[in-house]
């Protein structure tokens, strides 16, 4: 049985993603300015295939392609720029790794539409449709999984919008309303992402981790994206390049709280955490 009340599988195009055990989503940013430089690839440098191949070899079940940075303070780029980064990357990955599930990280419906045509079967929307009202229509017309994340505002101003009366209650109400609207429009393959680092302070990020299991009541799988984020750098007092161990520590906590998907920069380390998690939980039974 899947932890929580969500479905055992998600529909990703013609494939079913089995979430009876946790899986890893590897981050590939086709951008020059994403917050973690080691996640960036360039189509011109021709290293996309090598990076993706290594992630798949290390155990990634999903590759998440982003053509526009959404780090705090990031400015929105022209649609054509995002399109010309993300779509060729998806096409290249589909050609060389036809069995891998491809996720497209975008909050623009036009990009999502073209990405689905190119072969993406997961749409990872940081805005939950708030920044593009047509996103719901796009995902409702395709056999894709929709990652529903929580964020206030947009990347340029989100870190000024961290006042909550009841953080976990506010997030829960947000997800309940969004899920109701999605299911009403025929979107049922939904993943919940609390949005670590998006419109949240360092303390609030840890509060969300501590209460992850609350979101099981929503009836959908959980995804956690905490890999190498500034919260961890601030916690240990070292740069993001030195946050792998801290990331792994929170990944284990997230798994114990019921996370189904780890969205990560370091696939092998995440798979190691999942392996230890399996041994830890299996040892509960004599």
C-alpha positions, 0 to 999 in steps of 0.5 A: 500500500502507498503511504497516505491515501493516494493512488498506487500509480499515476498516469503519465501518458501511456506509462503508469508511474508506480509509487508503491515505493518512493521514487526520485525525480532528477532536476535538469535546468536548461538555463544559465541562471538556476540557483544551483549551477551544477544543475544547469546544462546547455544544449549548445554544449551537448552535455544534456544526454550525458547528464540525463544518462547518468541520472537514469543510471543512478536511479532516477525514475523521472527527469524534470526539465526547466527552461526558466529559473524560478529561484527567489528574485528571478525575473520572468523571461520571454515565452519564446526563450523558455520554449526554445530551451525546454522543448528541444531538451524534451525532444532530445531526451525522448529520442535517446531515453524513450522509457524515462518519464519526463516532467516539464517545470513550467507555469505557462500553459503555452509551454505546457501545451508544447511540452506535452506534444514533445513528450512530457507527461508530467507538468510541474507547476510552481504556481498551481495555476495562479500565474496562468489561468489556462493551465488547468484546461491544458492539463485536463485535455492530456493524459498527464500528471499535474504537480500542484505546488504552493506559492504566493505571488511570483518568483520575483516577490514571493519571499515578501509574502510569508505572513500566515495566520496558520501555515499548515492550515492555510496550505491545506485549505489552498490544496483542498480548493485547488484539488476540487477545481482540478478534479471538477475539470477532469484532472485526477492524477495530482501530486502535492508539493508544499513548495519549500523555499517558495513564499516561506521562511527558513523556520516555515520550511522546517514546520512544513517538513515536520507536518508533511504527514498532515497532507495525506488527508488530501488523498494524493501523493506528496513530492518534496523539493528541498535539494540544496536549497538556501534553508539548508545552506543557512542552517549549516552556515556553508554554501550550497555546494556543501549541503548534500549531507544536510539535504540527505538528512531532510530527505530521510525525514521527508520519507519517514513523513510519507513523501513519495517523490524526492525532487533532487539534484543528486540522484545517487545520494537520494537513492541511497537514502531511499535504500536506507529508508527501506531497511529502516522501515522493514526492520520495524516488523520482527 
